[in-house]
Amino acid sequence: MAAPLRGFRLRRPGSAQKFGAAAGSLRGLLRKGCRLLQLPLAGSRLCLYEDGTELSEAFFRTLPPQTELVLLRPGESWPGCCGDVERFLAALCSRTDAVVEAARRLLEDERAPRRQRLLADLIHNLSGDSAAERRDEDGKWFEGLESRFKNKSSYMRYSCESRIRSYMKEVSNFISNVHPTARDAYKRILDLMSDKLKSVKYNGSYFDRTEEEAAMRLCTKEGWFSCQGPFDRDDCPCKHSINPYTNRESRILFSTWNLDHIIEKKRSVVPELAEAVKTRDGREVNWEYFYQLLFTMNNLKLVHIACHKKTNHNLSCDKTKIYRKRKQTHEIS
């Protein structure tokens, strides 16, 4: 009994034009496709448009109707639709000015709100000069900033350092809540944390695109940042991204993004540190664990303001890491 006919969409590599064809077998679909697209049947093959997987008869039977396929002549290959995306992005990057101008012309006559927003976002993200670094190369980017900032990276480093300094200030101000008998020990830990932060320049390399090998960078060499929230999913569902080096508006907008603590600083980390100092009972507090939670990417996520979870994260410190393990000493008998 012949298999029932199922419809598929066929196209050639690099072509946007699609043809509909129905068949009950791979051989039948291949024959119809070659006839439609005027290709020789001998040596031609069908593969998935999505990832380039070549079809076998058994695999063909598992495909849902209307699957998009690419018909290859002998000697051709298809890497998947990522090849189309790469070609599109390459063309877009090589003609940025023309794309921006075309988008502006379209925006003048566009009345649909959603399309207006898409065109406006495209213009905003492609305008400006991300590659320009110095003030004399992109003066508009520096408008409103102090004259001491001579390049974009220096301001971005300063911005990150300011955030980290503010975290250190919060930890220091909490000393008034620490039990009086533990304040000296708490102060010693503050001094250790402060010395370490100074030695790494307050982790300013978080946002420094000029230090490609910085251990804790969040951005690519080109300056793009991606939202890493929210907490209850693997990644940002809206795929927020921004390049604050592009133009002044992007720089200002990026300042609204948050370096958010996964295990919360105010609700969990700092109170736990104070409690650990109070109840240490001769044990050594593992201050470097708390340092990592407070100031490093071990516990910090860069999130768009819309993805910043302001409710309780319901996460706590790892009780096994609060104190250092005592080193074993063996006496020689």
N, C-alpha and C positions, 0 to 999 in steps of 0.2 A: 504494500500500500504506500503510495507516494506521500511524502511529508507535506503538511499544509504550507501554503505560501506565506512568507513573512516579508514585510517591507523594510528596506534599508536605504540609507542615504550614502551615495558614492561621490567621491571627488578625486581630483588629481592632485599630486603634491604641489603645494604653493598656489593653488587656485581656490578662490572663495566660492566658485560656482558648484552647486550640488545637484545631483540627479537622483531621482527615486527609482528603485528597482525592487521587484519582489521575486523571491525564489524559495524553494523548499530544501535546497542543498547548496553547498559551497560551489560545486562545479557549475550548477545552474546559474547562480548569481554572478560568478566570474564570467560565464559566457554572455549573459545579458549586459554586464558592465562593459566588456570589451566591445560589444556591438554599439552601445550607447556612446562610448568615448572614443570609438574608432581606433582601438588598439589591437595588436595581434594576440590571439588567445594563448599561443604557445609561449611559455615562460612568464606570463603575467601572474601577479599574485595580489591578494587582498590582505590588508592589515588594518588594525584599529587606528583611527585618527588620533585618539587620545595619547597612546604611548608607543605606537609602532609595532605592537605584537602581531606577528604574522598568523593568519588563520589556518587552522587545520579543519577537517570535516567535523571532528568531535567538538572542537572549540566553537565552531560555527553554530552548532546545535544549542549551545548554552547562551547565545547572545539574545538579548531582548529585541523586539521589533524597533525599527528606526535608529538602530545603532549607526553611528557615523563611521564610514570606512574609507580608506584610501586605496585606489587601484594603481598598482605599480607595473610599469612595463619591464621587460628583462633588463637587468643591470641596475635598476633604480632601487633606492632605499628611502625609508621614512622614519626619522627619529622620534616622531610624536609631535603633538601640537606645540611643545615648548620651542621647537624650531621656528614656528610662526611667530611666537611671542618674542623670541630673541631678535628676529628680523624686524619686527614692528618697533621694538624699543631702540634698536640701533638706528633705524630711520628717524625715529622721533628725536633722539639725541643729536643726530647730525643736522637736523633742520629745526632747532628749537625756536628760533626767531620767527620762522615762517609759520610754525604751528601756533605760536602765541598770537600772531597777527590774524590768522584764520579764525581762531577761537574768539577773538575780540569782535570780528565782523559778525560771527554767528550770534554772539551774545546780544548785539544791538537789536536784532529782530526776534530773539527768542522770548516767548511768553510763558512757557511751561516752567513752573518753579523748580522742579527737580532738575531739568536740563540747565536752567540758569545757574543753579548751584554747582553742577558738575563742570560747566564751562568756566565759572568763576574760580573754582578750586584749581582747575588745570592751568589757567592763566597765572594764578597766584604762585603755584608751585614751580612753574617754569620760568617765571620772571625773576630778574635779579641775576647775580653772578656768584654762585657758590664757590667757584675756584678762586675768586679774589680773596686775598687774606689781609692785606694792609689797608689802613685808613685812606691812603691816597689812591687806592685802587677802587674802593667802593665806599665813598663818603656817606652816602645815604644810610648804609647799614649802621653807622656809628652815631647817627643823630640822637641826641638825648643822653649820650654816654660821656663820661669824663674824658678829658683830652689825654690822660695818662695811658689809656688803652690804645696801643698803636696797631694791633692786629686782632682779628676775630678770636683766635684761639686764646689769647691772653685774657680777653673778657670772659670767655666761656669757662676758663680755668678759675677765674675769680668768682664767677657765679657759683660754680660747684663748691669751691672752698668755703664760700659764705654759708652754703647749706650745711656743710659738715661742721663748720664752727658753731652754727646755731644748735646742732645736736649736742655738741660738747658743752655748750652753755647750759642746756636743759639738764644734762647729767650733773653738772656742777651745782646748779641751783637746787637740786633735789636734796642736797646735804642737810638742809634744815629739817627734812623729814626722817633723817637717819637717827637711830637711837644714839643718844649722847656718848655711850661707851664705845660705839663703833665708828664715830666720826673721823678719828685719826686714821684708822685703817681705810675708810672710804676715801679720805683725802689722798692717801698714798696711791691708791688705785687710780684716782683722777690724774695724779702727776704722771704715772706710767702711761696712761692713755694719751695724755697731752703730749708727752715726749715722742710717742710713736707717731701721732698725727703730724707733728712738726717735721719728723724725719721723712715723711712721705708727702710733705707739702699739702696736707689736708685732702689728699686723694683728688687733687685738681685734675689729674689725668683722666678721670671719668669722662669728661667732656672734651678732651683735647684730641683733635683729629691729627695733630702733627706728631704725636708720639705713637707710632703704629704698633710698637711692641709693648705699650703700657699694659700691665697685667689685668687691670679691671676696667677696660674701656667699654663703653656702651654703644659707641657709634662706629660707622665704617669710615674709611679714609675720606670718603666724599662728604661725610657729615650727616648722613641720614640716621635718625633715631626711630625705633619702633616701640610701641606701647607693649609692656610686658604683663599687663593685668587683663582681666580681674583675677581674684584669688581662687574663685571656685571653678575655673576652667583652665585648660592647658595654655591658652593664650588669649589675646584680645580679640573678641568676636568681630569688632568693627575694623580690624587691621589698621588702626591709627598709625600714622607715620608722619615725620616732619623733618625738614632740614633747616635748622635755625641759622645756618650760614648763608642761606639764599638771599634773604632780604630782611629789612627792618621789621616788617610785620611778622614774619616767621620767628624772628628772634624774640619779639615781645610775646607772641603766642606761646612759644616754648617755655617761657618763664612761668606759665600757669600749670605746666605738667608737674607731677610730684615724684620725688624719690620717696616711695612709700615703704615703711617697714612691714615685712610679712608677719613676723612676731612683733607685736606693737611695742614701740619704744616707751610710751607713757604708761600704758596699762600693764605691760608685762616685764620688759627687759630691765628698765631702771628700778622698779620696785623689787624685782627678784635679786638684782645686784645688792641693793640695800639690805634685804633680808639675809642674803648669803654672808655679807660682812658681819651682820649682827649675830648670826647663829653659827659662825664658823667653828667655834669650840676647838681651836688649835689647828684646824685645817687651813690649807692655803687656797684662797679663792682663785679660780681660774679666770683672771681678769681678761686674758686674751680672747677667751670665748665670748665674753660680753662685748669686747671691742669689735669682734667680727660681726656680732648682731647689730651693733649700733652704727658702725661706720663703713661697712664693706658690702660688696655685692652678694655676700653669703646670705644677707637678710634684707637687701634693698632691691626694689623693683621700680623701674621708671614707668610711670603710668600717665596716660592722658587724664585730664581732670574729670572727664565723664566716667572713667573706669576706676577712679579712686574710691575704694570701699571705705566709707566713713563709719560704718557700724563695727561692732566688736568682731575681730578676726577669729576669736576663740582658739588662739594658738598660744602655747606656753614654751618656756625655755626647757631644754633637755636637762633633766635633773642629774643625769649621769656625767654632765660636763661642767657643772657649776663649781666643783672643787677639783684641784689637781690630784692625781693619784700619787701617793707617796712612793718615792723610789725605794726599792728593796736594797737593804744593806746586809751583807753576809759576813759574819765574823769568822776569822780563821781560828779553829780550835787547835 
